[in-house]
Amino acid sequence: GDYKMNATFDSAGNPKPITLILAAGNGELLGQLDAENIVYANNLKEADEISFRIYKYVNGVKCSLWDKIVDFKLVWCKDYNTWFQITVTTDESEETIKNVLGVSLGEAELSQIMLYDIEINTEDDIARENYKTTVLYKPDDKEASLLHRILEKAPHYSVSHVDSTIKNIQRTFSFNNTSIFDALQEIGEEMGCLFILNLNSDENGKIQRTVSVYDIQSYCYECGHRGIFTLNCPECHSTNINEGYGEDTTI
């Protein structure tokens, strides 16, 4: 799942440049960056990262966006339709070079939104008058849907897909002073699922933020057994199984 890309290739096998567009925090595009030393790291379980360098002068001409390349601006990688939030350090010895690191906007945003006193299926939760048994995802009953309860503080995010094999899993969680991003990682560990944050642009250039959740364990359609197995179910030996997402161990 992890690979680093320095460039993409066209049909003739020549590297294509990666097109990077600087944007304001609200997604408004400011202009194309003339970036050097681009490294695009795509990670399945962690955030994608991008790093590059901007020179203040190229052939004696000042970079028109130089003063706008600052922390918390966004960069849109047009070729992959992905968004990053950037941090910028100016080279101390060479004040004409900015080194830029971008982290996937989804991780950046959801790491900044904190959850306090969120109780899911705990004694405190059950003691509430309007308590409902909470499962991972119940789109028609948000109070009984863990994803809806966790994402309540991030209304700009919507759920686009949850594997049917994990929708009804019920677990107990307590989140306090925990970011939404860390809470999702904890849920993923506990339930054996993988959260993918998709931040792409729609046809109008507006940023769309969605969450998809995939089952990384295998599931038997015959008897409903779920766990770490391949080829056939250890309980009923059926081969009518769904092997988990992205966990292909047969190398």
Protein Blocks (a to p, Z undefined) as FASTA:
>chain_A
ZZcdfbdcdfkopacddddddddfkopafbdcddehiacdddfklccdddddddfbgghi
acfklmmmcghiacddfklopacdddddddfklmmbccdddddfklmmmmmpccehiaeh
iaklmmpmklccddfbdfklmklgmklmmmmmmmmbccfbdcfklmmpccddddehiafk
lmmmmmmmmnopacdddddddfkopacdddddddfbdcdfknopacddehiacklopabd
cddehiafbZZ
